[in-house]
Amino acid sequence: MTHFLDTQDWSRADLDSLLEMAGRLRESPAQKLLEGRSIALLFLNPSLRTSTSFQVGAARLGATAVVLQPGRDAWPIEFDFGTVMDGAAEEHIAEVAGVLSAYCDLIGLRAFPRFEDWAEERQDRLIGALARYASVPVINMETIVHPCQELALMRTVKDRLGPPAGRNFLLTWCWHPKPLNMAVANSALTIASRFAMNVTLLCPGPEWRLDDRYMARAAENVKTAGGSLRVTHDIDQAYRGADFVYAKSWGCLAAYGNPERQTAMAAPYRHFIVDEAKMDLTNDAWFSHCLPLRRNVKATDGVMESPRCVALAEAANRLPVQQALMLKLLGHGIDNIALPIGEEDKADG
C-alpha cells in the first residue's frame, strides 16, 4: 500500500506520470473510474482550494467525498500514544483510522503545526499516526509540507516553461502581519529542486532560512538531478534572470513559538513585497502563489493583475493533479483515462 505523504518519497518517474495524467484529466475531467469508491477528508484547519478541489475531483471520477472537521462535525481526535484521554479528545487516531479504512478507500488529512515547538512539530506525528493505523492510502492535504500544492505548482511550471530543467526558479519570502506555516515553502523548494531547476531562495537573513532538512534535501536533489541551489538576501540579485517567481510568507525558526518576536523581526522587511519593479528585473518571468494572498502585502495589485500572473491557473491545476493522485493510489494509470471526444483518432495516429 502506498501513501502520499511527501513527494520526496515518490520516484521522479511516478511524479512525471501523475503530472501527465493531470494534463489529460484537465482536458477530459469526467472519468467514472472510481464509481462506488470513497474518500474521507479530515480537516483540522480551514480550507478553500483543497476541500473544494478534492470534493469536485472525486465527484467527477464517480467517487464520494466525505468531509469531516474533528471538533466541529466529528469527535475531537487524540493523536498521541500513552495519553490519558481525560481532556477534549473523544477518539484516538487508531480507532479513527480503523473506522474510516472500513468505510473509505482513501483518507486525506490537513493538520497544521501548532507553532509551539518546532523540534517536536517537525516530526509530523499526526499524519504519521494516521498512516500507521490506516489500511488504505493516506493523502497529506498539508501538514509541514503540502505535496498536493507541489504537484499543482509543477504542472503550472511545465505548462508555462516547458521542460523545467535548467530554468531559473525564485522562491521569495514575503512579509506578513503574522507568522505562517512553512509547508508551502518547504514543498516549493523540494519540487523545484527535484525537477532540476536552478533554485534561488530569497529571504531577509540567515535566520529566515528553511529547516535544515529541506535545505539539505534540495541540495541533494540538485546534486542528483541537476540544476543548482543558492540562498541570497539580495533582492535585485535574486530577481535578475528569474523565469518563474514564487512568493510565500513563512515564519522564522529562530523565534518559532514566539509570534510577538517573529512579528517584530519581520517588521523591517515589508519591502520584500513582489512588485512591478522587481518583476521587471526578471526574464519576463511568470509569477505565482499558492493562495490565499493578501494583495499589496505579499504582491501588488499590478503583479496580481498582470498577464504573467498564473496563481489562478495553479489553483485550477489543484483539481486535475488531485484527480490523478486519487486514481494512481487506487491502481489506475494514464492508459485508463479516456481521451476527449474527437481526440481518440489523433491518438491512434
ROZA-698062 format. One line per 2 residues: for each residue x, y, z of C-alpha. Coordinates in steps of 0.05 Angstrom, whole numbers, plus 5000, padded with zeros to 4 digits. Each point is the difference from the previous one (the first is absolute). Layout:
// ROZA-698062
X Y Z ~ ...
END
This chain:
// ROZA-698062
5000 5000 5000 ~ 5027 5068 4980
4986 5065 5037 ~ 5010 5071 4974
5032 5036 5058 ~ 5059 5034 4967
5021 5004 4927 ~ 5071 4983 5020
4975 4930 5015 ~ 4977 4991 4928
5045 4986 4940 ~ 5010 5053 4947
4968 4953 4950 ~ 4937 4994 5043
4997 5076 5008 ~ 5006 5009 4925
4945 4949 4991 ~ 4954 5038 5047
5012 5065 4964 ~ 4988 4968 4932
4935 4969 5026 ~ 4979 5068 5027
5011 5031 4931 ~ 4953 4949 4969
4948 5007 5056 ~ 5000 5075 4990
4976 4988 4928 ~ 4952 4945 5019
4983 5006 5075 ~ 4936 4958 5003
5028 4929 5006 ~ 4956 4952 5039
5059 4956 5019 ~ 4986 5003 5074
4926 4984 4999 ~ 4981 4973 5068
5065 5022 5033 ~ 5006 5051 5056
5050 5047 5033 ~ 4997 5028 5071
5028 5071 5006 ~ 5021 5019 5071
5010 5074 5010 ~ 5030 5024 5065
5011 5068 4967 ~ 4962 5046 4952
5000 4986 4925 ~ 4972 5029 4936
5039 4972 4941 ~ 5020 4933 5032
4930 4983 5024 ~ 4964 5023 4937
5048 4969 4950 ~ 5000 4932 5035
4924 4999 5005 ~ 4989 5021 4928
5056 4956 4974 ~ 4972 4939 5036
4930 5014 4973 ~ 5026 5005 4928
5033 4932 5009 ~ 4935 4970 5027
5024 4996 5072 ~ 4969 5027 5064
5039 5049 5043 ~ 4983 5005 5074
5025 5063 5034 ~ 5012 4997 5075
5022 5055 5047 ~ 5020 4968 5067
4977 5043 5057 ~ 4943 5029 4959
4961 4947 4962 ~ 5041 4940 5023
5030 4980 5068 ~ 5065 5034 5020
5059 4953 4988 ~ 5059 4981 5044
5063 4986 4959 ~ 5050 4986 5056
5014 4932 5031 ~ 5001 4987 5074
4955 5060 5013 ~ 4947 4994 5053
4940 5025 4959 ~ 4964 5040 5054
5001 5065 4959 ~ 4962 5025 4939
5018 4942 4953 ~ 4947 4945 4996
5033 4952 4950 ~ 5070 4976 4988
5029 5002 4930 ~ 5010 4924 5002
4924 4990 5002 ~ 4986 5058 4953
5048 4971 4948 ~ 4970 4930 5008
4928 5024 4992 ~ 5014 5045 4941
5041 4945 4966 ~ 4939 4955 5006
4955 5052 4967 ~ 5045 5035 4950
5053 4983 4948 ~ 5043 5061 5014
5011 5047 5059 ~ 5026 5071 4997
5024 5042 5059 ~ 5014 5074 5007
5034 5017 5066 ~ 5043 5062 5008
5054 5005 5053 ~ 4980 5035 5065
5059 5049 4997 ~ 5024 4980 5069
5061 4954 4996 ~ 5032 4989 4932
5045 4944 5024 ~ 4937 4961 5016
4956 5024 4943 ~ 5051 4986 4946
4989 4926 5014 ~ 4932 5007 4966
4970 4950 5049 ~ 4926 5011 4984
5004 4977 4927 ~ 5049 4947 5021
4951 4972 5051 ~ 4944 4998 4949
5044 4964 4949 ~ 5023 4951 5054
4929 4976 5016 ~ 4964 5010 4933
4992 4939 4956 ~ 4986 5043 4939
5044 5053 4966 ~ 5008 5066 5038
5008 5068 4966 ~ 5035 5059 5032
4954 5060 4988 ~ 5052 5046 5035
5038 4991 5064 ~ 5072 5026 5001
5003 4985 4925 ~ 4946 5009 4947
5013 4946 4947 ~ 4934 5012 4964
5019 5072 4989 ~ 5068 4977 4975
4966 4961 4944 ~ 4957 5059 4980
5061 5046 5001 ~ 5042 4954 4956
4942 4988 4952 ~ 4995 5076 4993
5076 5008 4991 ~ 4998 4948 4945
4940 5033 4967 ~ 5036 5067 4996
5074 4982 4993 ~ 4999 4931 4968
5054 4954 5028 ~ 5020 5031 5067
5072 4975 5002 ~ 5049 5058 4998
4948 5055 5007 ~ 5008 5052 5055
4951 4993 5058 ~ 4997 5054 5054
4967 4983 5066 ~ 4993 5066 5037
4980 5014 5072 ~ 4947 5053 5009
4980 5041 5061 ~ 4934 4982 5035
4968 5029 5062 ~ 5005 4933 5036
5046 4939 4996 ~ 4976 4947 4951
5011 4926 4988 ~ 5063 4982 4961
4966 4942 4964 ~ 4993 5031 4931
5070 5029 5002 ~ 5029 4932 5020
4961 4969 4944 ~ 5017 5051 4946
5074 4992 5017 ~ 4992 4924 4996
4963 4995 4933 ~ 5040 5053 4963
5066 4968 5020 ~ 4972 4931 4984
4986 5022 4929 ~ 5071 5026 4989
4984 5074 5001 ~ 5050 5054 5020
4969 5018 5067 ~ 5012 5065 5036
4973 5009 5071 ~ 4992 5073 5018
4989 5019 5073 ~ 5018 5059 5045
5058 4967 5037 ~ 5030 4933 5021
4949 4993 5056 ~ 4944 4995 4948
5029 4939 4965 ~ 4955 4940 4998
5011 4939 5044 ~ 5066 4964 4988
4963 4938 4979 ~ 4971 5035 4939
5063 5040 4984 ~ 5040 4935 5000
4946 4965 4960 ~ 5002 5054 4946
5076 4996 4998 ~ 4997 4925 4991
4946 5006 4947 ~ 5041 5047 4956
5062 4957 5011 ~ 4960 4940 4974
4955 5030 4947 ~ 5039 5062 4978
4985 5073 5008 ~ 5027 5042 5057
4982 5030 5067 ~ 5020 5066 5031
4976 5042 5058 ~ 5003 5076 4996
4976 5060 5039 ~ 5011 5048 4942
4933 5015 4967 ~ 5026 5028 4934
5050 4942 4992 ~ 4946 4949 5013
4950 5026 4950 ~ 5048 5011 4942
4991 4947 4947 ~ 4944 4962 5036
4953 4961 4955 ~ 4949 4985 5054
4988 5039 5065 ~ 4964 4965 5057
4983 5041 5062 ~ 4984 4974 5069
5000 5026 5071 ~ 5029 4955 5054
5019 5006 5072 ~ 5070 5005 5029
5026 4936 5032 ~ 5046 5041 5046
4938 5028 5034 ~ 4952 4942 4990
4945 4998 5052 ~ 5009 5075 5015
4953 5037 4953 ~ 5014 5068 5031
5074 4993 4989 ~ 4990 4974 4929
4955 5059 4983 ~ 5052 5049 5027
5056 4965 4961 ~ 4960 5003 4935
4978 5073 5008 ~ 5060 5031 4962
4989 4956 4938 ~ 4934 5022 4970
5040 5021 4938 ~ 5006 4925 4982
4931 5008 4968 ~ 4998 4976 4927
4989 5062 4958 ~ 5006 5022 4928
5070 5028 5008 ~ 5026 4933 5026
4965 4961 4946 ~ 5031 5046 4948
5068 4972 5021 ~ 4981 4930 4980
5002 4963 4934 ~ 4927 5018 4987
4984 4951 5056 ~ 4935 4969 5018
4975 5015 5070 ~ 4960 4954 5046
4978 4989 5071 ~ 4963 4943 5033
4943 5046 5024 ~ 4970 5029 5042
5040 5063 4988 ~ 4994 5068 5034
5004 5050 4944 ~ 5048 5058 5009
5032 4962 5058 ~ 5031 4940 4964
4991 5024 4929 ~ 4972 5064 4969
4935 5006 4961 ~ 5042 5012 4938
5037 4934 5007 ~ 4936 4962 5015
4963 5031 4941 ~ 5059 4989 4952
4992 4949 4944 ~ 5064 4969 5028
4964 4981 5065 ~ 4980 4927 4999
4976 4993 5072 ~ 4929 4985 4977
5026 4950 4949 ~ 5039 4965 5056
4937 4998 5043 ~ 4961 4970 4942
5054 4947 4992 ~ 4986 4976 5071
4938 4963 4973 ~ 5032 4957 4944
5063 4984 5039 ~ 4959 4975 5059
4955 4960 4954 ~ 5063 4969 4971
5025 4986 5071 ~ 4935 4966 5021
5001 4957 4937 ~ 5074 4982 5008
4991 4979 5073 ~ 4942 4956 4980
5037 4964 4945 ~ 4984 5040 4937
5050 5028 4950 ~ 4997 5046 4941
4978 4945 4953 ~ 4935 4995 5040
4983 5072 4988 ~ 4956 5010 4939
5020 5054 4951 ~ 4951 5057 4985
4950 4986 4944 ~ 5034 5011 4933
5070 4989 5029 ~ 4998 4924 4996
5014 5000 4925 ~ 5060 5046 5010
5028 4953 5052 ~ 4992 4942 4952
5041 5038 4949
END
